[in-house]
Amino acid sequence: GQNIDQPTEMTATEGAIVQINCTYQTSGFNGLFWYQQHAGEAPTFLSYNVLDGLEEKGRFSSFLSRSKGYSYLLLKELQMKDSASYLCAGMDSNYQLIWGAGTKLIIKP
Amino acid sequence: IAGITQAPTSQILAAGRRMTLRCTQDMRHNAMYWYRQDLGLGLRLIHYSNTAGTTGKGEVPDGYSVSRANTDDFPLTLASAVPSQTSVYFCASSDGGENTGELFFGEGSRLTVL
């Protein structure tokens, strides 16, 4: 079956660094996506990885290891506004997204 | 720039009633999707449309129907609502091709079925 696993909740301190892990099992693979969703709002696209390695975009970076079925989202210099849920999604061979339940990130001052 | 507009934003309805959630996009995206989001679960695909005139079933299509008469509109209909359809519904679109996984979401429609 297809499955995306990520931690339910994480807590970090303002100004620090946090890594949110995601493991995936999909029928075929056409990329790994990360989205941010603030409470009560719509998800917004953060990053896309299809090749192994690290993609950096400002304070946010995303890493992919296809051989391990593993990805992480790295958030640096955490700000209070980064408090949100982070959704990991894998794209299968039919180009359908399989979504994890999301990781709620709580930032403390 | 509106992006994707959903209506209504919130609705309470009695079980057995018919309900249509509206979704309109102004980005001329080919693909559109309906998801439901429930606490503790990932987004689940209900129906999708890769282009105007075509639709397909997602992971949880039972009890729902869609139509795609044109590029911009993708309404979702619950023929006879049941309490298990209480959820937050998100409409999304993408321009397809290499960007298929980069979805643009509407603000959601919170539906409560009593």
Contacts between the chains, C-beta under 8 A, distances in Angstrom:
chain1	res1	chain2	res2	distance
A	4	B	42	6.5
A	30	B	100	7.9
A	30	B	101	7.5
A	31	B	101	5.5
A	33	B	101	4.9
A	33	B	102	7.5
A	35	B	103	7.9
A	41	B	107	7.1
A	41	B	108	7.8
A	42	B	90	6.2
A	42	B	105	3.8
A	42	B	106	6.3
A	42	B	107	5.3
A	42	B	108	5.9
A	43	B	43	7.5
A	43	B	90	7.4
A	43	B	103	7.5
A	43	B	105	5.3
A	44	B	105	7.3
A	45	B	102	5.0
A	45	B	103	6.7
A	45	B	104	7.7
A	48	B	101	6.2
A	48	B	102	6.6
A	87	B	42	7.2
A	87	B	43	7.2
A	89	B	42	7.7
A	89	B	43	7.8
A	89	B	101	7.1
A	91	B	100	7.2
A	91	B	101	5.0
A	95	B	100	5.1
A	95	B	101	7.7
A	96	B	45	6.7
A	96	B	48	7.9
A	96	B	58	7.6
A	97	B	43	7.8
A	97	B	45	7.5
A	97	B	101	5.9
A	97	B	103	7.5
A	98	B	42	7.6
A	99	B	42	3.4
A	99	B	43	4.3
A	99	B	44	7.5
A	100	B	42	5.2
A	101	B	40	5.9
A	101	B	41	5.7
A	101	B	42	4.9
A	102	B	42	7.0
